[in-house]
Amino acid sequence: MRRATIALDRIEPGLAELVFTDPDLTRPATLALLYVLSHANQAHTRQELAAVAQLVGDRLDEVLHELVGRNWLATVPPHAPPCLAIRFQLRQDHDPDQDHDGASGTRLQLGAAVVGAGGGGNGGDGWN
């Protein structure tokens, strides 16, 4: 299987540091999240995420539950359980600030990063 490449230079400034310093993200989840952040404008298959590292592939369902549960990733199709979803993408939320002209916008949901950087905990979800 071809290994996926994490491109740190493609990640929005400051995000990689938040991911690296989040004490509640497991190492496999950190690797998978860095990969997704470095390829932010696309959806990712389970096989692609498993190819990031053996550490990720060996715990793929746990990693996906962790990242979806912490609001970093969204499942494709929406609302599918992470262990049954076909693809994953960075979670994006509606941005009401862009509705002033009738156009809708999206922004990355970074709440998980802010909570993690502030030591907010993982809510006892048991995925660490």
N, C-alpha and C positions, 0 to 999 in steps of 0.2 A: 504494500500500500504506500502511495506517495505521501510524504509528510507535508503538512500544511505549514506555511511560513508566517510567523508573527512579524509584522513590519512596524516597529515602534515609532518610526519617523512619520507614519501616517495617522497616528493617534492624536486627537485634539490635545493641545498643550494643557498640562495639568491633570489629565484623566489617568494616564499611566501611573503617576505618582499616587493618586487616590486609590487605585486598584492595588498597587504594591503594598501600600501601608494599611490597607483595610485588615484589621486583625481577625475579622469574622469570616473572610473568604478562605476556603481551603486552597491548597496549592493547585490541585487540578482545576478548580473553578477559576482561579486567577489566570492560569494559562489559557483556558478556553475563552475567557472574557477578553484578554489582551488580543487574542486572535480576532475575535468578532469586532472589537473596537478598531483594529487595524484594517478591517474590511467592512466598514460601517454601512456602506450604501447597498448592501446585498443581503439576501437571506442565505442561511447556511444549513446544509443537510446534516443529519446525525453522523453520517459517514465522514463528512468533511471535518466536523468537530472532533470526532474520535481520532482523526489523523494528526491532530495538533501534537499529541504526545501519548505514549503508552499509558502514562499516568492518568490522562484524561479518558482514553479509550477503555481502560479497565474499570472505571467508575462512571461511565457516561450518564446513566440514568440519574445517579446521585448528583452529578455536576449540573445536569439540566434542571433538575428540581431545585437545586440551590440557586441558580442564576435566575430562573423564572420566579421563584419565591421571594427573592431579594429585589425584584423589579428591574433587573438589568436586561433580561431577554423576554420576548413575547413569542408565543407559539404560533405557528402557521400550520393549519388553520387556527384562528383565534379561539381561546378558551379550551383548547385541547389539553389533556393532561400531558405534562412534559415527556413522560415515557411513551406516549402514543403519537405525539406530534411528528409531522413529516419534516418540517423545517423550522428554523428559529431566526429571529432578527432582533436587533436592538430595539428595546421598547421605546415607542414614541407616543407621546400624549398630545392631545389637541392643544393648541396655543391660542387662547382667546384674544391675545393682543393683536393677532393678525386678522381678526374678523371685522375690523373697522371698514374695510372696503368690500366686504362680502366674501372675500377669499379665505379659505381655511388653510391653516398651516400646521406643521407639526414641529415638535422639539424633542430632543432626547430626554428621557426620564432619568435624571441623575440623582434622584432622591436616595437611592441605595448607596451611592458613593458618598454623599454627604453624611448620612447616618453612619456608615462604616468608618469614615474618617474621624467622626466625632466619638467613636466608641459606643454607638447606640445599641450594639448587640444584634444577634440574629433572631431574637424573639423565641429562642428555644426550639427552633424547628428541627434540630437533631441532625442536620446534614453535614456538620463539620466532623 
